[in-house]
Amino acid sequence: MTIPAEKMMARVITSLVAAAALGACDATPVETSAPDINLVTVHCGTLIDGIADEPMSNKTVAIFNGRIDAILDGPPSTDDYIDLSDYTCLPGLIDTHTHLVERDGSAANLSIFYTRSLEDEQEIARGNAAVTLGAGFTTVRNVGAYNGWAGRVLRDRINSGEIDGPRMQTAGFYLTIPGGGGDLVIPGYEEEDIPARVRMGIARGPDEFRRKAQIAVAGGADVLKAIASGAVLAFGGVPGAPEMTREELQAVAEVAHAAGIKLTAHAHGAESIKDAILAGADSIEHASLADDEAIALAVQHDVAFSMDIYNGTHIATVGREQGWPAEFLRKNDETTEAQRQVFTKAHAAGVPIIFGTDAAVYPHGDNAKMFPVMVERGMTPMQAIKAATSVAANYIGWSDDVGAIETSRYGDIVAVRGNPLTDIGILQRIDVVIKGGERFK
Ligand SMILES: [Zn+2]
């Protein structure tokens, strides 16, 4: 019986770092440069692991073949390591609500999605993915693109190593009713002028939604995205007014769960939030106008809220400067402060809050601007960090892989100078980004 090479190496690393931890200056040098051995050692002055309530100091993280093999006390014995002794290390951050294929500000003129070439779109996506990774978000959930499968193309390019970007779950096309928040019909355009690829998830009735959801799963979606109630940045409709029925949402949830993936539901209004929870959604995006009953239901069903409580500020300022449609600005004003109050209430009531920004509404890379708002609105800095690490990982179903600096998860580590627990705003300036043991910044 042979011991697999990986297991053997794990033992070697553990003893190497343990020797260092004991302060053994004359520790036997261990061969780490063999061609097939991929060992990266990181020394963190301060380490927030994403799970513990308190930071730790002077820790060494050994990453072997992309995953964390050991976390030990003290500096490593080898000279060949990433020295972050002046930094605070954190798990790679997770944003559960991005649209990496969309350029920020495109909402000002939605018809661009009718005419933009697929090549141009992927070039935009490549830039967004690089910027997002550079901002410290090593994992994202891409919850939609108007062009049905553009997110899948991007995910596959990142996974193959062709381009740099975060680990990515991607939704298929938006599941939405005709004329709903995910339907790209624009006043003044005829239906026959709209390319079919931007309307793949339009359905009505449980049977049709089930069929569309199955097509999304078969096509490789990692998560399903349903538009339960109307969008802010869409024409017609009232934000929060139910669009999909509970039965339609339930049909989609059943397909998702049968495939072992999650359903996230875009919902602003209390009724549609309740419908989505009772139908089996795993998370609610926006949740702007949740009432006490919806909050209690979320707690009871362990459904997470992904609330973008920064972007209202961006839309109100940049949207006005750039002349976004008046209807969008009005709907934004109606939902921003209300949503922030709901955030405070929901968090206090025990709703799991997962970090989600709606990146693409505001520029990719600005994701971390939301952290200070989360703290202003009732979270401790550690809670805000967990919302973007271990808690997010739990609710997107990836807690074996990301969201914590913990043995066997991916070696995804970011670092900042200073203490994010006293100044959460410094997370807007991530100095070091390591993904799977590979340093990108
Ligand atoms: Zn969104």
Boltz pocket constraint, residues with backbone or C-beta under 6 A from the ligand:
constraints:
  - pocket:
      binder: B
      contacts: [[A, 97], [A, 98], [A, 99], [A, 143], [A, 358]]
      max_distance: 6.0
